[in-house]
Each structure stands twice: as C-alpha cells, then as structure tokens.
Amino acid sequence: MQRPPIFPLLCLLLAACAVGGCSTTPQLDRQFGRSVDLLRARQVINPQAGLNRDPVAGLDGKSAVAGYNAYQKTFTAPLPQSSTLTIGVGRQ
C-alpha cells in the first residue's frame, strides 16, 4: 500500500499561503499619505503668504537683541530643578 504524498502537498500549501501574502492593496496604496497632506493643508492660514514680499513689522533692533540675549542666557545657566519626588505636595 502506498502512502499519500503529504510532503509535496504541504510544500504546495505553504507556497500558496506565501504568494497570497504578496498581494497588493490598490485602494490603500492609492490613498497613502493623503491624510497627512490634508492635515498639513489645514494648518496653513494663508497659502499665498510666501508670495508677499512686504517686510514684516516687528520689534526694533534693541528689543530684538535683548530678547535674543535673554533667550541664549537660558541655555548657559539653566534654572536648577527641584527634586522630582516633591511634585509640589505640601507647599502653601
């Protein structure tokens, strides 16, 4: 009596499962990245702002330099941090 060919059938079944996993998803691929593009477009207030060549009115030079220097000083001498275990409990 002859045994059924189990090994070739098992290999064929495994190959069919492997090929089935390689199928494409055309609906998902067509829409890939669309949500990111929509969110980026919704965050822009004025899409034509780059075309405006008028200078922006802002701070005068002395105020801007003072603000920039104060900002840079925060990196050279950072404020000391309190213990992480206190979390403000017990302060009055």
A tleap script that builds the chain and sets N, CA, C and O, in Angstrom:
source leaprc.protein.ff14SB
mol = sequence {
  NMET GLN ARG PRO PRO ILE PHE PRO LEU LEU
  CYS LEU LEU LEU ALA ALA CYS ALA VAL GLY
  GLY CYS SER THR THR PRO GLN LEU ASP ARG
  GLN PHE GLY ARG SER VAL ASP LEU LEU ARG
  ALA ARG GLN VAL ILE ASN PRO GLN ALA GLY
  LEU ASN ARG ASP PRO VAL ALA GLY LEU ASP
  GLY LYS SER ALA VAL ALA GLY TYR ASN ALA
  TYR GLN LYS THR PHE THR ALA PRO LEU PRO
  GLN SER SER THR LEU THR ILE GLY VAL GLY
  ARG CGLN
}
set mol.1.N position { 0.836 -1.179 0.000 }
set mol.1.CA position { 0.000 0.000 0.000 }
set mol.1.C position { 0.885 1.248 0.000 }
set mol.1.O position { 1.889 1.315 0.709 }
set mol.2.N position { 0.505 2.197 -0.782 }
set mol.2.CA position { 1.313 3.394 -0.954 }
set mol.2.C position { 0.795 4.525 -0.047 }
set mol.2.O position { -0.409 4.707 0.133 }
set mol.3.N position { 1.786 5.299 0.533 }
set mol.3.CA position { 1.401 6.426 1.400 }
set mol.3.C position { 1.015 7.622 0.547 }
set mol.3.O position { 1.531 7.791 -0.557 }
set mol.4.N position { 0.096 8.465 1.059 }
set mol.4.CA position { -0.264 9.671 0.300 }
set mol.4.C position { 0.909 10.662 0.306 }
set mol.4.O position { 1.646 10.728 1.290 }
set mol.5.N position { 1.087 11.412 -0.746 }
set mol.5.CA position { 2.211 12.358 -0.832 }
set mol.5.C position { 1.950 13.610 0.035 }
set mol.5.O position { 1.475 14.627 -0.469 }
set mol.6.N position { 2.255 13.527 1.308 }
set mol.6.CA position { 1.967 14.625 2.240 }
set mol.6.C position { 2.992 15.752 2.090 }
set mol.6.O position { 2.606 16.921 2.094 }
set mol.7.N position { 4.271 15.440 1.960 }
set mol.7.CA position { 5.289 16.487 1.894 }
set mol.7.C position { 5.115 17.406 0.683 }
set mol.7.O position { 5.173 18.624 0.851 }
set mol.8.N position { 4.906 16.886 -0.517 }
set mol.8.CA position { 4.688 17.798 -1.654 }
set mol.8.C position { 3.415 18.641 -1.490 }
set mol.8.O position { 3.394 19.812 -1.869 }
set mol.9.N position { 2.359 18.050 -0.930 }
set mol.9.CA position { 1.134 18.824 -0.719 }
set mol.9.C position { 1.336 19.919 0.324 }
set mol.9.O position { 0.807 21.022 0.192 }
set mol.10.N position { 2.101 19.604 1.354 }
set mol.10.CA position { 2.395 20.593 2.387 }
set mol.10.C position { 3.229 21.738 1.820 }
set mol.10.O position { 2.981 22.900 2.141 }
set mol.11.N position { 4.204 21.424 0.990 }
set mol.11.CA position { 5.016 22.465 0.343 }
set mol.11.C position { 4.155 23.334 -0.576 }
set mol.11.O position { 4.324 24.553 -0.621 }
set mol.12.N position { 3.243 22.713 -1.301 }
set mol.12.CA position { 2.364 23.456 -2.191 }
set mol.12.C position { 1.442 24.386 -1.407 }
set mol.12.O position { 1.205 25.519 -1.825 }
set mol.13.N position { 0.925 23.920 -0.281 }
set mol.13.CA position { 0.066 24.742 0.568 }
set mol.13.C position { 0.845 25.917 1.167 }
set mol.13.O position { 0.336 27.037 1.223 }
set mol.14.N position { 2.057 25.665 1.605 }
set mol.14.CA position { 2.899 26.725 2.157 }
set mol.14.C position { 3.240 27.764 1.089 }
set mol.14.O position { 3.230 28.961 1.375 }
set mol.15.N position { 3.536 27.333 -0.118 }
set mol.15.CA position { 3.843 28.252 -1.208 }
set mol.15.C position { 2.612 29.093 -1.572 }
set mol.15.O position { 2.738 30.282 -1.864 }
set mol.16.N position { 1.442 28.487 -1.554 }
set mol.16.CA position { 0.213 29.230 -1.864 }
set mol.16.C position { -0.058 30.289 -0.804 }
set mol.16.O position { -0.491 31.390 -1.142 }
set mol.17.N position { 0.184 29.988 0.461 }
set mol.17.CA position { -0.001 30.976 1.528 }
set mol.17.C position { 1.013 32.109 1.412 }
set mol.17.O position { 0.676 33.269 1.650 }
set mol.18.N position { 2.232 31.788 1.054 }
set mol.18.CA position { 3.268 32.813 0.920 }
set mol.18.C position { 2.963 33.746 -0.244 }
set mol.18.O position { 3.165 34.955 -0.131 }
set mol.19.N position { 2.485 33.210 -1.351 }
set mol.19.CA position { 2.158 34.039 -2.511 }
set mol.19.C position { 0.921 34.886 -2.214 }
set mol.19.O position { 0.827 36.019 -2.684 }
set mol.20.N position { -0.011 34.363 -1.454 }
set mol.20.CA position { -1.208 35.130 -1.087 }
set mol.20.C position { -0.875 36.339 -0.240 }
set mol.20.O position { -1.597 37.335 -0.291 }
set mol.21.N position { 0.190 36.289 0.535 }
set mol.21.CA position { 0.592 37.431 1.353 }
set mol.21.C position { 1.267 38.527 0.557 }
set mol.21.O position { 1.476 39.624 1.075 }
set mol.22.N position { 1.613 38.254 -0.691 }
set mol.22.CA position { 2.289 39.251 -1.526 }
set mol.22.C position { 1.321 40.067 -2.370 }
set mol.22.O position { 1.756 40.855 -3.209 }
set mol.23.N position { 0.042 39.900 -2.170 }
set mol.23.CA position { -0.909 40.645 -2.979 }
set mol.23.C position { -0.884 42.122 -2.609 }
set mol.23.O position { -0.513 42.485 -1.493 }
set mol.24.N position { -1.274 42.954 -3.535 }
set mol.24.CA position { -1.263 44.398 -3.303 }
set mol.24.C position { -2.615 44.854 -2.774 }
set mol.24.O position { -3.612 44.137 -2.858 }
set mol.25.N position { -2.620 46.050 -2.234 }
set mol.25.CA position { -3.856 46.664 -1.748 }
set mol.25.C position { -4.037 47.965 -2.521 }
set mol.25.O position { -3.628 49.023 -2.041 }
set mol.26.N position { -4.639 47.910 -3.705 }
set mol.26.CA position { -4.701 49.104 -4.551 }
set mol.26.C position { -5.470 50.264 -3.918 }
set mol.26.O position { -5.104 51.421 -4.123 }
set mol.27.N position { -6.517 49.982 -3.160 }
set mol.27.CA position { -7.285 51.062 -2.551 }
set mol.27.C position { -6.448 51.790 -1.505 }
set mol.27.O position { -6.488 53.019 -1.443 }
set mol.28.N position { -5.690 51.065 -0.679 }
set mol.28.CA position { -4.872 51.696 0.338 }
set mol.28.C position { -3.665 52.398 -0.278 }
set mol.28.O position { -3.292 53.482 0.171 }
set mol.29.N position { -3.060 51.810 -1.281 }
set mol.29.CA position { -1.890 52.412 -1.908 }
set mol.29.C position { -2.254 53.707 -2.636 }
set mol.29.O position { -1.444 54.632 -2.691 }
set mol.30.N position { -3.431 53.777 -3.178 }
set mol.30.CA position { -3.849 54.963 -3.900 }
set mol.30.C position { -4.057 56.140 -2.936 }
set mol.30.O position { -3.826 57.290 -3.309 }
set mol.31.N position { -4.486 55.862 -1.712 }
set mol.31.CA position { -4.764 56.908 -0.731 }
set mol.31.C position { -3.615 57.120 0.253 }
set mol.31.O position { -3.763 57.895 1.198 }
set mol.32.N position { -2.483 56.459 0.061 }
set mol.32.CA position { -1.381 56.523 1.008 }
set mol.32.C position { -0.827 57.943 1.099 }
set mol.32.O position { -0.443 58.524 0.084 }
set mol.33.N position { -0.783 58.504 2.308 }
set mol.33.CA position { -0.247 59.836 2.539 }
set mol.33.C position { -1.256 60.951 2.357 }
set mol.33.O position { -0.935 62.115 2.593 }
set mol.34.N position { -2.451 60.625 1.949 }
set mol.34.CA position { -3.471 61.654 1.696 }
set mol.34.C position { -3.879 62.364 2.981 }
set mol.34.O position { -4.078 63.579 2.972 }
set mol.35.N position { -4.008 61.633 4.085 }
set mol.35.CA position { -4.418 62.258 5.340 }
set mol.35.C position { -3.361 63.237 5.843 }
set mol.35.O position { -3.700 64.283 6.396 }
set mol.36.N position { -2.086 62.908 5.655 }
set mol.36.CA position { -1.018 63.823 6.071 }
set mol.36.C position { -1.056 65.091 5.231 }
set mol.36.O position { -0.885 66.190 5.759 }
set mol.37.N position { -1.276 64.950 3.941 }
set mol.37.CA position { -1.373 66.126 3.071 }
set mol.37.C position { -2.548 67.009 3.459 }
set mol.37.O position { -2.428 68.234 3.463 }
set mol.38.N position { -3.685 66.398 3.787 }
set mol.38.CA position { -4.851 67.179 4.184 }
set mol.38.C position { -4.618 67.906 5.504 }
set mol.38.O position { -4.990 69.071 5.642 }
set mol.39.N position { -4.008 67.232 6.470 }
set mol.39.CA position { -3.728 67.884 7.752 }
set mol.39.C position { -2.746 69.032 7.591 }
set mol.39.O position { -2.913 70.077 8.219 }
set mol.40.N position { -1.742 68.860 6.775 }
set mol.40.CA position { -0.771 69.933 6.541 }
set mol.40.C position { -1.443 71.127 5.870 }
set mol.40.O position { -1.152 72.272 6.215 }
set mol.41.N position { -2.334 70.875 4.920 }
set mol.41.CA position { -3.024 71.958 4.228 }
set mol.41.C position { -3.968 72.702 5.172 }
set mol.41.O position { -4.140 73.913 5.037 }
set mol.42.N position { -4.578 72.000 6.122 }
set mol.42.CA position { -5.495 72.648 7.065 }
set mol.42.C position { -4.767 73.490 8.103 }
set mol.42.O position { -5.386 74.350 8.730 }
set mol.43.N position { -3.480 73.270 8.302 }
set mol.43.CA position { -2.727 74.026 9.288 }
set mol.43.C position { -2.172 75.330 8.724 }
set mol.43.O position { -1.651 76.153 9.477 }
set mol.44.N position { -2.275 75.526 7.437 }
set mol.44.CA position { -1.754 76.737 6.815 }
set mol.44.C position { -2.856 77.795 6.816 }
set mol.44.O position { -3.939 77.576 6.273 }
set mol.45.N position { -2.566 78.949 7.433 }
set mol.45.CA position { -3.560 80.017 7.489 }
set mol.45.C position { -3.683 80.703 6.131 }
set mol.45.O position { -4.785 80.888 5.614 }
set mol.46.N position { -2.543 81.074 5.564 }
set mol.46.CA position { -2.538 81.791 4.295 }
set mol.46.C position { -1.596 81.080 3.337 }
set mol.46.O position { -0.381 81.250 3.443 }
set mol.47.N position { -2.113 80.296 2.415 }
set mol.47.CA position { -1.236 79.582 1.490 }
set mol.47.C position { -0.432 80.510 0.585 }
set mol.47.O position { 0.613 80.107 0.074 }
set mol.48.N position { -0.891 81.744 0.376 }
set mol.48.CA position { -0.210 82.683 -0.509 }
set mol.48.C position { 0.784 83.569 0.237 }
set mol.48.O position { 1.287 84.533 -0.340 }
set mol.49.N position { 1.081 83.273 1.499 }
set mol.49.CA position { 1.947 84.135 2.305 }
set mol.49.C position { 3.362 84.211 1.741 }
set mol.49.O position { 4.017 85.241 1.898 }
set mol.50.N position { 3.841 83.191 1.109 }
set mol.50.CA position { 5.191 83.207 0.554 }
set mol.50.C position { 5.345 84.161 -0.616 }
set mol.50.O position { 6.462 84.561 -0.946 }
set mol.51.N position { 4.246 84.526 -1.242 }
set mol.51.CA position { 4.303 85.436 -2.389 }
set mol.51.C position { 4.343 86.895 -1.959 }
set mol.51.O position { 4.652 87.761 -2.777 }
set mol.52.N position { 4.037 87.194 -0.691 }
set mol.52.CA position { 4.027 88.565 -0.187 }
set mol.52.C position { 5.463 88.991 0.130 }
set mol.52.O position { 6.118 88.390 0.981 }
set mol.53.N position { 5.951 90.034 -0.560 }
set mol.53.CA position { 7.329 90.476 -0.389 }
set mol.53.C position { 7.451 91.699 0.523 }
set mol.53.O position { 8.544 92.246 0.664 }
set mol.54.N position { 6.357 92.138 1.141 }
set mol.54.CA position { 6.425 93.265 2.069 }
set mol.54.C position { 7.146 92.843 3.338 }
set mol.54.O position { 6.918 91.743 3.841 }
set mol.55.N position { 8.029 93.715 3.873 }
set mol.55.CA position { 8.713 93.342 5.113 }
set mol.55.C position { 7.732 93.295 6.287 }
set mol.55.O position { 6.753 94.039 6.327 }
set mol.56.N position { 8.008 92.433 7.210 }
set mol.56.CA position { 7.148 92.256 8.383 }
set mol.56.C position { 7.523 93.299 9.423 }
set mol.56.O position { 8.698 93.468 9.748 }
set mol.57.N position { 6.515 94.000 9.946 }
set mol.57.CA position { 6.762 94.971 11.012 }
set mol.57.C position { 6.841 94.206 12.320 }
set mol.57.O position { 5.934 93.444 12.655 }
set mol.58.N position { 7.919 94.407 13.057 }
set mol.58.CA position { 8.085 93.657 14.293 }
set mol.58.C position { 8.821 94.479 15.321 }
set mol.58.O position { 8.566 95.675 15.465 }
set mol.59.N position { 9.726 93.852 16.032 }
set mol.59.CA position { 10.486 94.524 17.082 }
set mol.59.C position { 11.564 95.421 16.481 }
set mol.59.O position { 12.056 95.189 15.377 }
set mol.60.N position { 11.914 96.457 17.253 }
set mol.60.CA position { 13.059 97.255 16.842 }
set mol.60.C position { 14.331 96.478 17.175 }
set mol.60.O position { 14.271 95.460 17.865 }
set mol.61.N position { 15.453 96.941 16.702 }
set mol.61.CA position { 16.712 96.215 16.846 }
set mol.61.C position { 17.127 95.985 18.284 }
set mol.61.O position { 17.545 94.881 18.633 }
set mol.62.N position { 17.019 97.021 19.144 }
set mol.62.CA position { 17.458 96.875 20.539 }
set mol.62.C position { 16.616 95.850 21.285 }
set mol.62.O position { 17.154 95.031 22.029 }
set mol.63.N position { 15.310 95.887 21.094 }
set mol.63.CA position { 14.434 94.932 21.778 }
set mol.63.C position { 14.688 93.512 21.289 }
set mol.63.O position { 14.684 92.569 22.080 }
set mol.64.N position { 14.907 93.362 19.999 }
set mol.64.CA position { 15.157 92.037 19.445 }
set mol.64.C position { 16.458 91.459 19.978 }
set mol.64.O position { 16.513 90.279 20.323 }
set mol.65.N position { 17.513 92.280 20.051 }
set mol.65.CA position { 18.797 91.807 20.572 }
set mol.65.C position { 18.680 91.454 22.040 }
set mol.65.O position { 19.239 90.447 22.474 }
set mol.66.N position { 17.957 92.268 22.827 }
set mol.66.CA position { 17.784 91.981 24.251 }
set mol.66.C position { 17.009 90.680 24.451 }
set mol.66.O position { 17.355 89.883 25.323 }
set mol.67.N position { 15.976 90.463 23.660 }
set mol.67.CA position { 15.211 89.216 23.752 }
set mol.67.C position { 16.022 88.003 23.360 }
set mol.67.O position { 15.931 86.948 23.988 }
set mol.68.N position { 16.813 88.162 22.320 }
set mol.68.CA position { 17.658 87.059 21.871 }
set mol.68.C position { 18.731 86.726 22.907 }
set mol.68.O position { 19.002 85.554 23.170 }
set mol.69.N position { 19.339 87.753 23.491 }
set mol.69.CA position { 20.359 87.504 24.514 }
set mol.69.C position { 19.762 86.851 25.748 }
set mol.69.O position { 20.384 85.969 26.340 }
set mol.70.N position { 18.560 87.271 26.149 }
set mol.70.CA position { 17.893 86.634 27.295 }
set mol.70.C position { 17.582 85.172 26.981 }
set mol.70.O position { 17.692 84.308 27.851 }
set mol.71.N position { 17.201 84.906 25.759 }
set mol.71.CA position { 16.921 83.525 25.345 }
set mol.71.C position { 18.190 82.677 25.376 }
set mol.71.O position { 18.170 81.540 25.847 }
set mol.72.N position { 19.282 83.226 24.879 }
set mol.72.CA position { 20.536 82.486 24.868 }
set mol.72.C position { 21.063 82.258 26.281 }
set mol.72.O position { 21.702 81.239 26.544 }
set mol.73.N position { 20.802 83.199 27.198 }
set mol.73.CA position { 21.287 83.052 28.565 }
set mol.73.C position { 20.604 81.872 29.276 }
set mol.73.O position { 21.184 81.298 30.199 }
set mol.74.N position { 19.411 81.509 28.873 }
set mol.74.CA position { 18.729 80.377 29.496 }
set mol.74.C position { 19.455 79.066 29.217 }
set mol.74.O position { 19.308 78.108 29.976 }
set mol.75.N position { 20.232 79.010 28.144 }
set mol.75.CA position { 20.968 77.790 27.836 }
set mol.75.C position { 22.313 77.736 28.557 }
set mol.75.O position { 22.811 76.646 28.839 }
set mol.76.N position { 22.907 78.879 28.859 }
set mol.76.CA position { 24.211 78.878 29.533 }
set mol.76.C position { 24.067 78.644 31.027 }
set mol.76.O position { 24.919 77.991 31.629 }
set mol.77.N position { 23.016 79.157 31.633 }
set mol.77.CA position { 22.810 78.980 33.075 }
set mol.77.C position { 21.360 78.566 33.316 }
set mol.77.O position { 20.530 79.406 33.664 }
set mol.78.N position { 21.044 77.278 33.133 }
set mol.78.CA position { 19.652 76.856 33.319 }
set mol.78.C position { 19.249 76.938 34.792 }
set mol.78.O position { 20.083 76.821 35.690 }
set mol.79.N position { 17.984 77.137 35.009 }
set mol.79.CA position { 17.464 77.194 36.369 }
set mol.79.C position { 17.608 75.826 37.029 }
set mol.79.O position { 17.381 74.806 36.380 }
set mol.80.N position { 17.982 75.786 38.305 }
set mol.80.CA position { 18.091 74.488 38.980 }
set mol.80.C position { 16.708 73.864 39.162 }
set mol.80.O position { 15.738 74.545 39.496 }
set mol.81.N position { 16.646 72.581 38.939 }
set mol.81.CA position { 15.375 71.886 39.064 }
set mol.81.C position { 15.243 71.310 40.464 }
set mol.81.O position { 16.216 70.862 41.071 }
set mol.82.N position { 14.035 71.333 40.950 }
set mol.82.CA position { 13.790 70.755 42.263 }
set mol.82.C position { 13.753 69.236 42.154 }
set mol.82.O position { 13.790 68.672 41.060 }
set mol.83.N position { 13.680 68.599 43.297 }
set mol.83.CA position { 13.637 67.141 43.303 }
set mol.83.C position { 12.386 66.646 42.592 }
set mol.83.O position { 11.322 67.258 42.692 }
set mol.84.N position { 12.514 65.558 41.888 }
set mol.84.CA position { 11.374 65.034 41.150 }
set mol.84.C position { 10.348 64.401 42.075 }
set mol.84.O position { 9.224 64.138 41.647 }
set mol.85.N position { 10.691 64.155 43.294 }
set mol.85.CA position { 9.762 63.490 44.205 }
set mol.85.C position { 8.845 64.467 44.928 }
set mol.85.O position { 7.855 64.038 45.520 }
set mol.86.N position { 9.134 65.747 44.901 }
set mol.86.CA position { 8.289 66.680 45.657 }
set mol.86.C position { 6.982 66.956 44.952 }
set mol.86.O position { 5.939 66.913 45.605 }
set mol.87.N position { 6.969 67.228 43.703 }
set mol.87.CA position { 5.778 67.466 42.886 }
set mol.87.C position { 4.852 68.513 43.519 }
set mol.87.O position { 3.652 68.508 43.245 }
set mol.88.N position { 5.371 69.387 44.339 }
set mol.88.CA position { 4.573 70.478 44.880 }
set mol.88.C position { 3.620 70.076 45.987 }
set mol.88.O position { 2.742 70.865 46.335 }
set mol.89.N position { 3.747 68.910 46.548 }
set mol.89.CA position { 2.846 68.479 47.615 }
set mol.89.C position { 3.309 69.106 48.933 }
set mol.89.O position { 4.489 69.044 49.279 }
set mol.90.N position { 2.387 69.695 49.646 }
set mol.90.CA position { 2.718 70.269 50.947 }
set mol.90.C position { 3.122 71.721 50.908 }
set mol.90.O position { 3.386 72.309 51.957 }
set mol.91.N position { 3.182 72.324 49.730 }
set mol.91.CA position { 3.520 73.742 49.653 }
set mol.91.C position { 2.287 74.564 49.987 }
set mol.91.O position { 1.154 74.184 49.692 }
set mol.92.N position { 2.550 75.712 50.619 }
set mol.92.CA position { 1.412 76.594 50.962 }
set mol.92.C position { 1.665 77.976 50.477 }
set mol.92.O position { 0.830 78.859 50.668 }
savepdb mol mol.pdb
quit
